[in-house]
Amino acid sequence: VSPREWGVRTLLLIPFTTQLRDYVAAIRVPPSPINGLRHTSNLQIDMMRSIPWTACSSRLGVIDPDDWAKVRHLAAQFMGYLHA
């Protein structure tokens, strides 16, 4: 979720899982040609971590703008930047 344009050497990563559970720190994303997913998946906000850019070989897809807004809001909440 960290654009390279920020000029930092690390990437803020939020993993996907196909294990669909309803919990506060997850966002469900359906598959589409744009995002590259093959199955409906949950973004696991609570598993967010920072990794070096060099650990990523290529971009797999792009998240849709509505889901991206949800990710940004929930990630900011999870990190304590926003109140529920």
N, C-alpha and C positions, 0 to 999 in steps of 0.2 A: 504493500500500500504506500510505499515511499517512492515518489517520482525521482528519477535521476537528476532532474533539473534542480532539486534542492541542493545539490553539490555536496552531499554527504557520502561517505564511503560504506555506509551500512544500509540495509534494506529492512523495513519493518514488515514482517511476514505474518500473515494470518492464515493458518492451514485450513483446508477443506476436509470434510469427512463424509462418507456416504451413509454413516450411521446416523439416522435422523431421530433426534431426541428433541423434545420441546424443553428448552431451558433459556434462562434470561440472556446468557452470553452467546447466543447462536442466531445466525441469520440464514434462513433457507433460501437457496438459489437454484432455480430450475435450469436444466441444460439448454444451451443454445449454440448456434454456430459461432457467435461472437465470443462467448466466454470459454469455449473449448471443453466444457464439461460433458460427460457422457451420461451422467445420472444426476438426479436431484441431489444436492449436497448441502451440508451445513457449514457455514464459515464459523470457526471456533474462536471467537474473540478472546476467550479466557486463555487460549494457547498462544497468543501473540508473542513474538520474540524478534530480536534483532539479529541479523546475520550479515556477513560481508557480501557486497555486490559480486565479488568473484565466485561466490558459491552458487550463483545462478547462471545456468547455461543459456537459457532463452526464455522469452515471454511465451506463455502457453495460451493466453486469451486476455480478454478485456471484460471487466464487469460492467454491467449496464448502469447508467447514471442514477436510476432510482435505488438500486441495490447499493451503489457506491455511497449515496447519501446516508443510507441506513448504517453502513459499515463505519463511516466517519463519525456519525453521532454515537453509536454504541461503543466504539473504541474510545472516544473521548470520555464518555461516561465511565467506562471500565477503568480508565487510567486516572479518574478523579478530576478531569477538567470541566465536566458538566455535572449538574445535579439532575437526578431522575425527575 
